[in-house]
Amino acid sequence: MGKAGEVLFAPLRKALTEYATLSFVQRLAVTPAQMGTDAGLVGAAAAALAGRTDTAVAAV
């Protein structure tokens, strides 16, 4: 989706401006992922590692 660029992001920004009522949503910046297509994978790995407490993971 990140490669869709303004075709996707412009309507999304407009909808957020019009419908977002929570303060933290109003401050969102909608931008393409800097990691490209790996962003989801990296985020999933980070979420998985965040729940672990063993020392091998703590060093990562």
C-alpha positions as CSV (number, residue, x, y, z in Angstrom):
1,M,0.0,0.0,0.0
2,G,2.9,2.3,0.6
3,K,3.7,2.5,-3.1
4,A,0.2,3.8,-3.8
5,G,1.4,7.2,-2.6
6,E,-0.9,10.1,-2.8
7,V,-3.7,8.0,-4.5
8,L,-4.2,6.3,-1.1
9,F,-2.8,8.9,1.3
10,A,-4.6,12.1,0.2
11,P,-8.1,10.7,0.7
12,L,-7.0,9.1,4.0
13,R,-5.6,12.4,5.3
14,K,-8.8,14.2,4.3
15,A,-11.0,11.6,6.0
16,L,-8.9,11.8,9.2
17,T,-9.2,15.6,9.2
18,E,-13.0,15.4,8.8
19,Y,-13.8,12.5,11.0
20,A,-11.1,12.1,13.7
21,T,-12.3,13.4,17.0
22,L,-9.8,11.9,19.4
23,S,-6.9,14.3,20.0
24,F,-4.2,11.6,19.3
25,V,-5.7,10.8,16.0
26,Q,-5.8,14.5,15.0
27,R,-2.0,14.6,15.3
28,L,-1.3,11.6,13.1
29,A,1.0,12.0,10.2
30,V,0.1,9.8,7.3
31,T,3.3,8.9,5.4
32,P,4.7,6.0,3.4
33,A,6.6,3.5,5.5
34,Q,10.3,4.2,5.5
35,M,11.1,0.5,5.5
36,G,9.0,-0.1,2.4
37,T,7.5,-3.6,2.1
38,D,9.4,-4.9,5.2
39,A,7.6,-2.5,7.6
40,G,4.9,-5.0,8.5
41,L,7.4,-7.8,9.1
42,V,9.6,-5.6,11.2
43,G,6.7,-4.4,13.3
44,A,5.4,-8.0,13.8
45,A,8.9,-9.1,14.9
46,A,9.2,-6.1,17.3
47,A,5.7,-6.9,18.8
48,A,6.7,-10.5,19.3
49,L,10.0,-9.6,20.9
50,A,8.4,-7.0,23.2
51,G,6.4,-9.7,25.0
52,R,9.5,-11.8,25.8
53,T,11.7,-11.2,28.9
54,D,14.5,-13.7,28.4
55,T,18.1,-12.3,28.3
56,A,18.7,-13.4,24.7
57,V,16.0,-11.1,23.4
58,A,16.9,-8.3,25.8
59,A,20.2,-7.9,24.0
60,V,18.6,-7.4,20.6
